[in-house]
Amino acid sequence: MAPNSGNLISPGDDEKPPPSRDGFLGGWTAQRLAQCFTGLCHASEPAPSYQPLPQTAAYEYGPSMASVPGPSMASISPQERALAVSTPLTPNRASVFACDDPAIMAQYSYPPLQPTRVVGMQPPTTREEMVYPGPPPVVGDGPYTALDSLTSPVVAAQYGAQGGFRDMTSLGDPYSYGFDSSGGPDGLSYDMYPGHRSVPARRGAFKDQELRAKTALTRKMGSCVRCKMQRIRCILDPENETGPCIPCRRVNFNTRIYRLECLRLKLTDCKLYKPGQVPGHEWTSRWKDSVLDDISVWASGEQITIRVTEGYTDMFVELQVREFVPQPGDKLERTWVDKNGVLQRRAIPPFAIVDLEDAKNSYSHYIKRGLENCCMRLLGPRDQLLHKTYFFAINRARDDHDPFMLPAERSLLRLTLELWMTARLTTKTLEIIGSERLGMPRDLIDDPTNDMHHKTPIPPVLGAQIDSFLIHQILVRLRRKTLEELQKMTQEKKAKTWLTTYLVTFILLHNLGLVTRHDAAYARKHGMRRHWAREDSVKEYEIGANTLLAYFHYCNKGIYPFSAECRDADLRSLAELGDDAIELVHYTRQYVMQQKAQWEDLWKGEGDWKDMGLKRYENEYYYVSQLFEQNWQPRNMP
């Protein structure tokens, strides 16, 4: 039949259609296409049905091999594989994957897989990873694969893993793909925040050897306060390495703006308490390198309970002591030099602490309980600056509900106050009170000029034990934590924490003044022919005070809250101070104005302090007063 006869040739007819002039088959297909293009398609005509594909013979890959057991291998029968592949995936099925079919899962020991599993994969034997929504195909700056839908999961790669996935944990900020994270297809929700923060990038190896050498020298010499606070490279002057650094030399110091000198100081290097016994006046040579051990050889099996106090509080510490067998280096007497220059001696029985850990814990509790009473005894009248400042700090440290304080500020204040209290215990001679006095009379020391007049001193070795755990265990920990937190708070440069920074610096400077005064008093008590008992330590105290003052004055940058130019509105808005803090600032401002002339004489060694020499450094206000000095610059002790 001719093709243009208008009759259709069904695929079942025996007649074969002739080939067309274009090389394509004619017949039913060609006629059907022609009718569709000319608008003659018949909607009532049934379409031919799809025929199943012929089965493909399985390929042979060689002889069968013995299966190797492994975490990712599992045997699946051909019927199960055909069932898994042929199972249709409908959009609204509750079970998304074909492998959730109970008929299949019953043959395995694994629980039903979750929707985030890929079909046919075994559960991993390694740790689970976070699953994040995959990025859209527009992301082209990384080894991503274009995904068909936003619901396709991307597994964060493990450290050291090789492959085409980017480590999604390296994204430190929230990321979005243009849809609401609260809902997606099928009601799924997405966590748009990565679960882990990225590891900070480390600086690579130096490519410039000259820069490497300069950096090593700067680390050795230390960065100056200005460069450290501005977080810039402190470049040393090659012609004068100990002089001002190059960034500081570029600053114009000829203006009226206050500029701090180039000072290479570090807060965590401050020395805040005595290092130990004065060389030549040690109470024992038992413990070297600050390692404190229990005494092993005792003279008696009887343990005695004594009560010990330094006299700053109405409380005491109970200690379990025992008589020991002395060894060379143990001091068995108390000595001092009277007002006539005569060396006095008093024999003391050899007793020592039995359980050092228990004694340390007892003192740790006493330090917290006795702080307020100690301040009342040491800080003078209530209307003085020291008293008001300390008790303001104590109240802030104890108030857990102060809306103007951060937890870090409260923690720093508590550490500072505990450090101050512990240092006081190391600068005062301890005495025994109560009925048990280890066989010593009450009037053992009858010299009125001695601070232990009509008191019972503790045995020297026992005192060395207390000094050791107070200095080398309690104070070491408090100093490290206090200075680290102060340095962190200072470098954050937040106006809100200004008051806490001031209070901590105030207390630490006052502590250095008290430690310095104690050192001079100890030298006089023992008839030393020098002003300071520990001259090197006193120099370190001064460096520590200058360090604290340098960072405090640099952070203020010419804004002096205690000057008349500072308004209350600025204190409330910038420093976020409450009414009680504003009141303290007002009182301090007034007190500073009253003492200004006297403090200037103290700094310069003039007026009442003329010809006083090193005596003026024993004044407890010597370092504290410099907090209120405008245009402060460090001073060096002669």
ROSEPA-717632 format. One record per residue (C-alpha): residue in three letters; x, y, z; residue number from 0. Coordinates in steps of 0.1 Angstrom, whole numbers, m for minus. Layout:
N
(rec ala, (X, Y, Z), NUM)
...
***
This chain:
638
(rec met, (0, 0, 0), 0)
(rec ala, (13, 34, m9), 1)
(rec pro, (23, 57, 20), 2)
(rec asn, (m1, 85, 9), 3)
(rec ser, (m32, 63, 8), 4)
(rec gly, (m42, 75, 42), 5)
(rec asn, (m44, 40, 57), 6)
(rec leu, (m23, 32, 88), 7)
(rec ile, (m1, 2, 89), 8)
(rec ser, (m1, m15, 122), 9)
(rec pro, (31, m29, 137), 10)
(rec gly, (15, m63, 136), 11)
(rec asp, (11, m64, 98), 12)
(rec asp, (33, m87, 77), 13)
(rec glu, (41, m60, 52), 14)
(rec lys, (74, m43, 60), 15)
(rec pro, (76, m6, 56), 16)
(rec pro, (99, 6, 29), 17)
(rec pro, (128, 28, 40), 18)
(rec ser, (124, 66, 36), 19)
(rec arg, (146, 88, 14), 20)
(rec asp, (164, 102, 45), 21)
(rec gly, (175, 68, 57), 22)
(rec phe, (149, 66, 85), 23)
(rec leu, (123, 39, 86), 24)
(rec gly, (89, 49, 72), 25)
(rec gly, (56, 33, 79), 26)
(rec trp, (36, 38, 110), 27)
(rec thr, (62, 60, 127), 28)
(rec ala, (67, 83, 98), 29)
(rec gln, (30, 87, 91), 30)
(rec arg, (23, 93, 128), 31)
(rec leu, (48, 121, 130), 32)
(rec ala, (35, 136, 98), 33)
(rec gln, (0, 137, 111), 34)
(rec cys, (11, 153, 144), 35)
(rec phe, (30, 181, 126), 36)
(rec thr, (m1, 188, 104), 37)
(rec gly, (m25, 188, 133), 38)
(rec leu, (m42, 155, 124), 39)
(rec cys, (m33, 136, 156), 40)
(rec his, (m61, 114, 169), 41)
(rec ala, (m65, 115, 207), 42)
(rec ser, (m85, 84, 207), 43)
(rec glu, (m58, 63, 192), 44)
(rec pro, (m41, 41, 217), 45)
(rec ala, (m3, 44, 221), 46)
(rec pro, (18, 14, 218), 47)
(rec ser, (28, m2, 251), 48)
(rec tyr, (64, m4, 264), 49)
(rec gln, (80, m38, 260), 50)
(rec pro, (103, m52, 288), 51)
(rec leu, (140, m51, 281), 52)
(rec pro, (156, m84, 273), 53)
(rec gln, (176, m101, 301), 54)
(rec thr, (213, m96, 299), 55)
(rec ala, (235, m125, 305), 56)
(rec ala, (258, m122, 335), 57)
(rec tyr, (294, m115, 328), 58)
(rec glu, (321, m138, 340), 59)
(rec tyr, (351, m122, 357), 60)
(rec gly, (372, m152, 362), 61)
(rec pro, (372, m179, 388), 62)
(rec ser, (355, m172, 420), 63)
(rec met, (376, m160, 449), 64)
(rec ala, (372, m167, 486), 65)
(rec ser, (354, m138, 503), 66)
(rec val, (375, m117, 526), 67)
(rec pro, (357, m106, 557), 68)
(rec gly, (355, m69, 561), 69)
(rec pro, (333, m42, 576), 70)
(rec ser, (320, m30, 542), 71)
(rec met, (312, m64, 525), 72)
(rec ala, (279, m83, 526), 73)
(rec ser, (265, m110, 504), 74)
(rec ile, (232, m101, 486), 75)
(rec ser, (214, m127, 466), 76)
(rec pro, (202, m119, 430), 77)
(rec gln, (166, m120, 441), 78)
(rec glu, (173, m94, 469), 79)
(rec arg, (192, m72, 445), 80)
(rec ala, (165, m73, 419), 81)
(rec leu, (139, m65, 445), 82)
(rec ala, (159, m36, 459), 83)
(rec val, (164, m22, 424), 84)
(rec ser, (129, m27, 412), 85)
(rec thr, (111, m12, 442), 86)
(rec pro, (97, 22, 431), 87)
(rec leu, (104, 52, 452), 88)
(rec thr, (73, 73, 458), 89)
(rec pro, (75, 108, 471), 90)
(rec asn, (52, 104, 500), 91)
(rec arg, (63, 70, 513), 92)
(rec ala, (70, 68, 550), 93)
(rec ser, (99, 45, 543), 94)
(rec val, (121, 64, 519), 95)
(rec phe, (146, 37, 509), 96)
(rec ala, (139, 2, 495), 97)
(rec cys, (163, m13, 520), 98)
(rec asp, (137, m6, 547), 99)
(rec asp, (116, m34, 534), 100)
(rec pro, (111, m59, 562), 101)
(rec ala, (114, m88, 538), 102)
(rec ile, (150, m78, 531), 103)
(rec met, (160, m65, 565), 104)
(rec ala, (148, m97, 583), 105)
(rec gln, (177, m115, 567), 106)
(rec tyr, (203, m92, 583), 107)
(rec ser, (212, m84, 619), 108)
(rec tyr, (214, m47, 612), 109)
(rec pro, (186, m24, 624), 110)
(rec pro, (165, m5, 598), 111)
(rec leu, (186, 22, 582), 112)
(rec gln, (178, 58, 587), 113)
(rec pro, (168, 81, 558), 114)
(rec thr, (203, 95, 556), 115)
(rec arg, (217, 62, 546), 116)
(rec val, (226, 55, 509), 117)
(rec val, (208, 25, 495), 118)
(rec gly, (227, m8, 499), 119)
(rec met, (256, 6, 521), 120)
(rec gln, (265, m10, 553), 121)
(rec pro, (266, 9, 586), 122)
(rec pro, (301, 24, 591), 123)
(rec thr, (324, 9, 618), 124)
(rec thr, (341, 42, 625), 125)
(rec arg, (326, 71, 644), 126)
(rec glu, (295, 89, 631), 127)
(rec glu, (300, 122, 613), 128)
(rec met, (278, 152, 612), 129)
(rec val, (255, 155, 581), 130)
(rec tyr, (249, 188, 565), 131)
(rec pro, (228, 199, 536), 132)
(rec gly, (248, 200, 504), 133)
(rec pro, (256, 233, 486), 134)
(rec pro, (238, 243, 454), 135)
(rec pro, (255, 238, 420), 136)
(rec val, (265, 275, 419), 137)
(rec val, (293, 269, 444), 138)
(rec gly, (322, 265, 422), 139)
(rec asp, (353, 273, 443), 140)
(rec gly, (357, 239, 458), 141)
(rec pro, (356, 202, 449), 142)
(rec tyr, (318, 199, 452), 143)
(rec thr, (296, 177, 430), 144)
(rec ala, (265, 193, 417), 145)
(rec leu, (236, 178, 436), 146)
(rec asp, (201, 170, 422), 147)
(rec ser, (183, 184, 452), 148)
(rec leu, (189, 204, 484), 149)
(rec thr, (180, 173, 505), 150)
(rec ser, (211, 154, 494), 151)
(rec pro, (234, 150, 523), 152)
(rec val, (270, 160, 525), 153)
(rec val, (291, 142, 552), 154)
(rec ala, (318, 163, 568), 155)
(rec ala, (351, 147, 559), 156)
(rec gln, (373, 134, 587), 157)
(rec tyr, (407, 149, 594), 158)
(rec gly, (432, 135, 569), 159)
(rec ala, (405, 119, 548), 160)
(rec gln, (411, 120, 510), 161)
(rec gly, (383, 125, 486), 162)
(rec gly, (361, 150, 469), 163)
(rec phe, (342, 164, 499), 164)
(rec arg, (352, 197, 515), 165)
(rec asp, (356, 196, 553), 166)
(rec met, (324, 214, 562), 167)
(rec thr, (337, 219, 598), 168)
(rec ser, (360, 246, 585), 169)
(rec leu, (330, 269, 582), 170)
(rec gly, (330, 289, 613), 171)
(rec asp, (300, 311, 606), 172)
(rec pro, (264, 302, 599), 173)
(rec tyr, (257, 294, 563), 174)
(rec ser, (225, 293, 543), 175)
(rec tyr, (214, 280, 510), 176)
(rec gly, (185, 303, 503), 177)
(rec phe, (157, 283, 521), 178)
(rec asp, (143, 283, 556), 179)
(rec ser, (162, 261, 579), 180)
(rec ser, (132, 253, 599), 181)
(rec gly, (115, 233, 572), 182)
(rec gly, (122, 215, 539), 183)
(rec pro, (108, 188, 517), 184)
(rec asp, (89, 162, 536), 185)
(rec gly, (90, 183, 568), 186)
(rec leu, (127, 178, 573), 187)
(rec ser, (145, 204, 593), 188)
(rec tyr, (181, 214, 588), 189)
(rec asp, (208, 225, 613), 190)
(rec met, (224, 255, 596), 191)
(rec tyr, (252, 258, 621), 192)
(rec pro, (283, 235, 619), 193)
(rec gly, (288, 214, 650), 194)
(rec his, (325, 220, 653), 195)
(rec arg, (347, 251, 651), 196)
(rec ser, (376, 250, 628), 197)
(rec val, (411, 246, 642), 198)
(rec pro, (429, 280, 640), 199)
(rec ala, (453, 282, 611), 200)
(rec arg, (489, 280, 621), 201)
(rec arg, (516, 302, 607), 202)
(rec gly, (536, 284, 580), 203)
(rec ala, (574, 282, 579), 204)
(rec phe, (594, 313, 573), 205)
(rec lys, (604, 319, 537), 206)
(rec asp, (626, 348, 546), 207)
(rec gln, (655, 339, 569), 208)
(rec glu, (660, 375, 579), 209)
(rec leu, (624, 378, 591), 210)
(rec arg, (629, 345, 609), 211)
(rec ala, (659, 359, 628), 212)
(rec lys, (641, 391, 637), 213)
(rec thr, (611, 372, 650), 214)
(rec ala, (634, 350, 672), 215)
(rec leu, (651, 381, 686), 216)
(rec thr, (618, 398, 694), 217)
(rec arg, (607, 367, 712), 218)
(rec lys, (639, 368, 732), 219)
(rec met, (637, 405, 740), 220)
(rec gly, (600, 406, 743), 221)
(rec ser, (574, 429, 726), 222)
(rec cys, (566, 463, 740), 223)
(rec val, (533, 471, 756), 224)
(rec arg, (521, 493, 728), 225)
(rec cys, (528, 468, 700), 226)
(rec lys, (514, 440, 721), 227)
(rec met, (482, 458, 728), 228)
(rec gln, (478, 469, 691), 229)
(rec arg, (488, 434, 680), 230)
(rec ile, (514, 445, 655), 231)
(rec arg, (549, 433, 649), 232)
(rec cys, (574, 448, 674), 233)
(rec ile, (604, 455, 652), 234)
(rec leu, (636, 461, 671), 235)
(rec asp, (661, 487, 661), 236)
(rec pro, (692, 469, 647), 237)
(rec glu, (714, 497, 660), 238)
(rec asn, (700, 498, 695), 239)
(rec glu, (682, 465, 703), 240)
(rec thr, (675, 475, 739), 241)
(rec gly, (661, 509, 730), 242)
(rec pro, (627, 519, 717), 243)
(rec cys, (613, 497, 689), 244)
(rec ile, (608, 511, 654), 245)
(rec pro, (570, 514, 656), 246)
(rec cys, (573, 534, 688), 247)
(rec arg, (599, 556, 673), 248)
(rec arg, (576, 565, 645), 249)
(rec val, (550, 579, 670), 250)
(rec asn, (552, 616, 675), 251)
(rec phe, (561, 622, 712), 252)
(rec asn, (562, 659, 708), 253)
(rec thr, (525, 664, 709), 254)
(rec arg, (504, 670, 740), 255)
(rec ile, (488, 636, 738), 256)
(rec tyr, (500, 612, 764), 257)
(rec arg, (523, 586, 750), 258)
(rec leu, (537, 557, 771), 259)
(rec glu, (574, 549, 766), 260)
(rec cys, (584, 518, 748), 261)
(rec leu, (584, 492, 776), 262)
(rec arg, (590, 455, 771), 263)
(rec leu, (569, 442, 799), 264)
(rec lys, (546, 412, 803), 265)
(rec leu, (518, 410, 828), 266)
(rec thr, (523, 373, 835), 267)
(rec asp, (560, 379, 845), 268)
(rec cys, (550, 400, 876), 269)
(rec lys, (564, 388, 909), 270)
(rec leu, (538, 394, 936), 271)
(rec tyr, (551, 377, 968), 272)
(rec lys, (583, 367, 985), 273)
(rec pro, (600, 336, 969), 274)
(rec gly, (609, 319, 1001), 275)
(rec gln, (633, 322, 1031), 276)
(rec val, (661, 347, 1030), 277)
(rec pro, (694, 330, 1020), 278)
(rec gly, (714, 324, 1051), 279)
(rec his, (683, 325, 1073), 280)
(rec glu, (666, 293, 1062), 281)
(rec trp, (647, 273, 1088), 282)
(rec thr, (656, 239, 1073), 283)
(rec ser, (676, 224, 1044), 284)
(rec arg, (653, 193, 1041), 285)
(rec trp, (634, 203, 1010), 286)
(rec lys, (652, 213, 978), 287)
(rec asp, (636, 228, 947), 288)
(rec ser, (604, 235, 966), 289)
(rec val, (595, 198, 968), 290)
(rec leu, (578, 193, 1002), 291)
(rec asp, (578, 158, 1017), 292)
(rec asp, (564, 144, 1049), 293)
(rec ile, (589, 138, 1077), 294)
(rec ser, (597, 101, 1080), 295)
(rec val, (617, 99, 1113), 296)
(rec trp, (597, 108, 1144), 297)
(rec ala, (609, 109, 1179), 298)
(rec ser, (574, 102, 1194), 299)
(rec gly, (543, 84, 1183), 300)
(rec glu, (520, 109, 1201), 301)
(rec gln, (502, 134, 1179), 302)
(rec ile, (493, 168, 1194), 303)
(rec thr, (467, 193, 1181), 304)
(rec ile, (477, 229, 1183), 305)
(rec arg, (460, 261, 1172), 306)
(rec val, (479, 286, 1150), 307)
(rec thr, (471, 322, 1140), 308)
(rec glu, (489, 352, 1125), 309)
(rec gly, (468, 376, 1145), 310)
(rec tyr, (449, 392, 1117), 311)
(rec thr, (416, 375, 1125), 312)
(rec asp, (398, 361, 1155), 313)
(rec met, (400, 326, 1139), 314)
(rec phe, (427, 299, 1140), 315)
(rec val, (439, 268, 1121), 316)
(rec glu, (441, 235, 1139), 317)
(rec leu, (472, 214, 1130), 318)
(rec gln, (482, 179, 1139), 319)
(rec val, (519, 180, 1149), 320)
(rec arg, (544, 155, 1162), 321)
(rec glu, (580, 157, 1176), 322)
(rec phe, (606, 146, 1151), 323)
(rec val, (643, 136, 1151), 324)
(rec pro, (663, 167, 1140), 325)
(rec gln, (688, 164, 1112), 326)
(rec pro, (716, 187, 1101), 327)
(rec gly, (702, 219, 1087), 328)
(rec asp, (671, 220, 1109), 329)
(rec lys, (669, 252, 1129), 330)
(rec leu, (659, 246, 1166), 331)
(rec glu, (658, 282, 1178), 332)
(rec arg, (644, 316, 1172), 333)
(rec thr, (668, 345, 1167), 334)
(rec trp, (665, 383, 1164), 335)
(rec val, (685, 414, 1171), 336)
(rec asp, (673, 437, 1198), 337)
(rec lys, (674, 475, 1198), 338)
(rec asn, (710, 475, 1212), 339)
(rec gly, (722, 454, 1183), 340)
(rec val, (726, 422, 1204), 341)
(rec leu, (717, 389, 1189), 342)
(rec gln, (690, 371, 1210), 343)
(rec arg, (683, 334, 1209), 344)
(rec arg, (654, 312, 1222), 345)
(rec ala, (654, 274, 1220), 346)
(rec ile, (623, 259, 1203), 347)
(rec pro, (613, 222, 1206), 348)
(rec pro, (614, 202, 1173), 349)
(rec phe, (578, 197, 1162), 350)
(rec ala, (564, 194, 1126), 351)
(rec ile, (531, 189, 1108), 352)
(rec val, (521, 152, 1103), 353)
(rec asp, (498, 155, 1073), 354)
(rec leu, (508, 183, 1050), 355)
(rec glu, (479, 178, 1026), 356)
(rec asp, (454, 181, 1054), 357)
(rec ala, (472, 213, 1067), 358)
(rec lys, (471, 228, 1032), 359)
(rec asn, (434, 222, 1029), 360)
(rec ser, (428, 238, 1063), 361)
(rec tyr, (446, 269, 1053), 362)
(rec ser, (428, 271, 1020), 363)
(rec his, (395, 273, 1039), 364)
(rec tyr, (409, 297, 1064), 365)
(rec ile, (420, 321, 1036), 366)
(rec lys, (385, 324, 1023), 367)
(rec arg, (369, 327, 1058), 368)
(rec gly, (394, 352, 1072), 369)
(rec leu, (397, 377, 1043), 370)
(rec glu, (371, 402, 1056), 371)
(rec asn, (385, 402, 1092), 372)
(rec cys, (420, 406, 1079), 373)
(rec cys, (410, 436, 1058), 374)
(rec met, (393, 451, 1088), 375)
(rec arg, (425, 447, 1108), 376)
(rec leu, (450, 459, 1082), 377)
(rec leu, (433, 486, 1061), 378)
(rec gly, (428, 514, 1086), 379)
(rec pro, (398, 536, 1092), 380)
(rec arg, (366, 531, 1073), 381)
(rec asp, (368, 565, 1057), 382)
(rec gln, (401, 558, 1040), 383)
(rec leu, (407, 549, 1004), 384)
(rec leu, (421, 515, 1011), 385)
(rec his, (392, 504, 1032), 386)
(rec lys, (365, 516, 1009), 387)
(rec thr, (382, 501, 978), 388)
(rec tyr, (388, 467, 993), 389)
(rec phe, (353, 462, 1007), 390)
(rec phe, (338, 474, 974), 391)
(rec ala, (358, 447, 957), 392)
(rec ile, (348, 421, 983), 393)
(rec asn, (311, 429, 979), 394)
(rec arg, (313, 427, 941), 395)
(rec ala, (331, 394, 943), 396)
(rec arg, (305, 379, 965), 397)
(rec asp, (274, 392, 947), 398)
(rec asp, (265, 366, 921), 399)
(rec his, (235, 386, 909), 400)
(rec asp, (252, 419, 901), 401)
(rec pro, (238, 428, 867), 402)
(rec phe, (268, 450, 860), 403)
(rec met, (294, 422, 863), 404)
(rec leu, (304, 394, 840), 405)
(rec pro, (313, 360, 855), 406)
(rec ala, (349, 365, 844), 407)
(rec glu, (351, 397, 864), 408)
(rec arg, (338, 381, 895), 409)
(rec ser, (362, 352, 891), 410)
(rec leu, (392, 375, 887), 411)
(rec leu, (383, 396, 918), 412)
(rec arg, (380, 364, 939), 413)
(rec leu, (414, 352, 928), 414)
(rec thr, (430, 385, 935), 415)
(rec leu, (416, 388, 970), 416)
(rec glu, (426, 352, 978), 417)
(rec leu, (461, 360, 965), 418)
(rec trp, (463, 391, 987), 419)
(rec met, (452, 372, 1018), 420)
(rec thr, (476, 343, 1012), 421)
(rec ala, (505, 367, 1008), 422)
(rec arg, (497, 383, 1041), 423)
(rec leu, (501, 349, 1058), 424)
(rec thr, (536, 346, 1044), 425)
(rec thr, (547, 380, 1058), 426)
(rec lys, (536, 376, 1094), 427)
(rec thr, (551, 355, 1121), 428)
(rec leu, (527, 328, 1132), 429)
(rec glu, (520, 321, 1169), 430)
(rec ile, (504, 293, 1189), 431)
(rec ile, (473, 300, 1209), 432)
(rec gly, (452, 280, 1233), 433)
(rec ser, (461, 256, 1261), 434)
(rec glu, (485, 234, 1241), 435)
(rec arg, (518, 253, 1235), 436)
(rec leu, (543, 224, 1230), 437)
(rec gly, (558, 229, 1264), 438)
(rec met, (569, 266, 1258), 439)
(rec pro, (561, 293, 1283), 440)
(rec arg, (539, 323, 1273), 441)
(rec asp, (567, 347, 1281), 442)
(rec leu, (594, 329, 1260), 443)
(rec ile, (602, 362, 1241), 444)
(rec asp, (603, 390, 1266), 445)
(rec asp, (617, 417, 1243), 446)
(rec pro, (592, 445, 1240), 447)
(rec thr, (606, 455, 1206), 448)
(rec asn, (600, 420, 1191), 449)
(rec asp, (567, 415, 1174), 450)
(rec met, (564, 382, 1193), 451)
(rec his, (566, 397, 1227), 452)
(rec his, (547, 376, 1252), 453)
(rec lys, (536, 353, 1224), 454)
(rec thr, (545, 316, 1216), 455)
(rec pro, (562, 312, 1182), 456)
(rec ile, (558, 281, 1161), 457)
(rec pro, (588, 258, 1157), 458)
(rec pro, (610, 268, 1127), 459)
(rec val, (606, 236, 1108), 460)
(rec leu, (569, 237, 1112), 461)
(rec gly, (570, 273, 1099), 462)
(rec ala, (590, 262, 1069), 463)
(rec gln, (564, 236, 1061), 464)
(rec ile, (536, 262, 1062), 465)
(rec asp, (556, 287, 1041), 466)
(rec ser, (564, 260, 1016), 467)
(rec phe, (528, 250, 1007), 468)
(rec leu, (515, 286, 1010), 469)
(rec ile, (542, 299, 985), 470)
(rec his, (549, 270, 962), 471)
(rec gln, (515, 255, 960), 472)
(rec ile, (487, 279, 968), 473)
(rec leu, (503, 312, 957), 474)
(rec val, (518, 298, 926), 475)
(rec arg, (484, 287, 914), 476)
(rec leu, (467, 319, 924), 477)
(rec arg, (493, 341, 908), 478)
(rec arg, (492, 322, 875), 479)
(rec lys, (455, 323, 872), 480)
(rec thr, (451, 359, 883), 481)
(rec leu, (477, 373, 859), 482)
(rec glu, (464, 352, 830), 483)
(rec glu, (429, 364, 835), 484)
(rec leu, (440, 400, 840), 485)
(rec gln, (460, 398, 808), 486)
(rec lys, (431, 384, 788), 487)
(rec met, (407, 410, 802), 488)
(rec thr, (432, 438, 795), 489)
(rec gln, (439, 428, 759), 490)
(rec glu, (401, 426, 752), 491)
(rec lys, (401, 464, 757), 492)
(rec lys, (364, 465, 768), 493)
(rec ala, (352, 496, 785), 494)
(rec lys, (327, 476, 805), 495)
(rec thr, (355, 458, 824), 496)
(rec trp, (374, 490, 833), 497)
(rec leu, (363, 490, 869), 498)
(rec thr, (373, 454, 875), 499)
(rec thr, (407, 460, 859), 500)
(rec tyr, (412, 490, 882), 501)
(rec leu, (402, 471, 913), 502)
(rec val, (425, 442, 905), 503)
(rec thr, (454, 465, 897), 504)
(rec phe, (448, 485, 929), 505)
(rec ile, (449, 454, 951), 506)
(rec leu, (480, 439, 934), 507)
(rec leu, (499, 472, 937), 508)
(rec his, (490, 476, 974), 509)
(rec asn, (501, 440, 979), 510)
(rec leu, (535, 448, 964), 511)
(rec gly, (538, 478, 987), 512)
(rec leu, (531, 456, 1017), 513)
(rec val, (556, 429, 1006), 514)
(rec thr, (583, 456, 1000), 515)
(rec arg, (577, 470, 1035), 516)
(rec his, (579, 435, 1050), 517)
(rec asp, (613, 429, 1033), 518)
(rec ala, (628, 460, 1049), 519)
(rec ala, (613, 451, 1083), 520)
(rec tyr, (628, 416, 1081), 521)
(rec ala, (663, 431, 1074), 522)
(rec arg, (661, 454, 1104), 523)
(rec lys, (648, 426, 1127), 524)
(rec his, (678, 403, 1119), 525)
(rec gly, (704, 431, 1119), 526)
(rec met, (713, 429, 1083), 527)
(rec arg, (736, 456, 1070), 528)
(rec arg, (715, 465, 1041), 529)
(rec his, (681, 481, 1036), 530)
(rec trp, (664, 451, 1019), 531)
(rec ala, (666, 414, 1031), 532)
(rec arg, (661, 403, 995), 533)
(rec glu, (674, 430, 972), 534)
(rec asp, (669, 411, 940), 535)
(rec ser, (633, 403, 949), 536)
(rec val, (625, 440, 958), 537)
(rec lys, (638, 449, 923), 538)
(rec glu, (614, 424, 908), 539)
(rec tyr, (586, 438, 929), 540)
(rec glu, (592, 472, 914), 541)
(rec ile, (593, 458, 878), 542)
(rec gly, (560, 441, 886), 543)
(rec ala, (545, 473, 898), 544)
(rec asn, (557, 492, 867), 545)
(rec thr, (542, 465, 845), 546)
(rec leu, (508, 467, 862), 547)
(rec leu, (509, 505, 860), 548)
(rec ala, (520, 505, 823), 549)
(rec tyr, (491, 483, 811), 550)
(rec phe, (466, 502, 832), 551)
(rec his, (476, 536, 819), 552)
(rec tyr, (479, 525, 784), 553)
(rec cys, (444, 511, 784), 554)
(rec asn, (430, 544, 798), 555)
(rec lys, (446, 564, 768), 556)
(rec gly, (442, 598, 785), 557)
(rec ile, (407, 592, 798), 558)
(rec tyr, (409, 595, 835), 559)
(rec pro, (377, 585, 853), 560)
(rec phe, (391, 600, 885), 561)
(rec ser, (396, 634, 870), 562)
(rec ala, (371, 663, 869), 563)
(rec glu, (369, 661, 831), 564)
(rec cys, (352, 627, 833), 565)
(rec arg, (314, 629, 834), 566)
(rec asp, (291, 606, 852), 567)
(rec ala, (271, 600, 820), 568)
(rec asp, (303, 586, 804), 569)
(rec leu, (309, 563, 833), 570)
(rec arg, (273, 550, 830), 571)
(rec ser, (272, 546, 793), 572)
(rec leu, (308, 535, 785), 573)
(rec ala, (319, 517, 816), 574)
(rec glu, (283, 506, 825), 575)
(rec leu, (288, 516, 862), 576)
(rec gly, (260, 515, 887), 577)
(rec asp, (252, 539, 915), 578)
(rec asp, (275, 523, 940), 579)
(rec ala, (304, 523, 916), 580)
(rec ile, (298, 559, 907), 581)
(rec glu, (299, 567, 944), 582)
(rec leu, (333, 550, 948), 583)
(rec val, (346, 570, 918), 584)
(rec his, (335, 602, 934), 585)
(rec tyr, (351, 594, 967), 586)
(rec thr, (383, 583, 951), 587)
(rec arg, (384, 615, 930), 588)
(rec gln, (380, 636, 961), 589)
(rec tyr, (406, 617, 980), 590)
(rec val, (431, 619, 952), 591)
(rec met, (428, 657, 950), 592)
(rec gln, (434, 659, 988), 593)
(rec gln, (465, 637, 987), 594)
(rec lys, (480, 650, 954), 595)
(rec ala, (507, 672, 968), 596)
(rec gln, (518, 647, 993), 597)
(rec trp, (520, 619, 968), 598)
(rec glu, (540, 640, 944), 599)
(rec asp, (566, 646, 972), 600)
(rec leu, (566, 608, 978), 601)
(rec trp, (573, 601, 942), 602)
(rec lys, (601, 626, 939), 603)
(rec gly, (616, 622, 973), 604)
(rec glu, (609, 658, 983), 605)
(rec gly, (591, 676, 1012), 606)
(rec asp, (585, 652, 1041), 607)
(rec trp, (603, 625, 1022), 608)
(rec lys, (635, 644, 1015), 609)
(rec asp, (666, 625, 1027), 610)
(rec met, (645, 595, 1035), 611)
(rec gly, (663, 575, 1008), 612)
(rec leu, (648, 540, 1003), 613)
(rec lys, (624, 545, 1032), 614)
(rec arg, (598, 561, 1010), 615)
(rec tyr, (594, 528, 990), 616)
(rec glu, (581, 512, 1022), 617)
(rec asn, (550, 534, 1021), 618)
(rec glu, (520, 513, 1012), 619)
(rec tyr, (507, 541, 989), 620)
(rec tyr, (539, 544, 969), 621)
(rec tyr, (527, 522, 940), 622)
(rec val, (489, 526, 945), 623)
(rec ser, (491, 564, 942), 624)
(rec gln, (507, 562, 908), 625)
(rec leu, (474, 548, 894), 626)
(rec phe, (461, 584, 896), 627)
(rec glu, (491, 601, 881), 628)
(rec gln, (485, 618, 848), 629)
(rec asn, (512, 613, 821), 630)
(rec trp, (527, 585, 841), 631)
(rec gln, (561, 571, 832), 632)
(rec pro, (579, 543, 851), 633)
(rec arg, (604, 551, 879), 634)
(rec asn, (635, 530, 888), 635)
(rec met, (646, 524, 923), 636)
(rec pro, (682, 535, 930), 637)
***
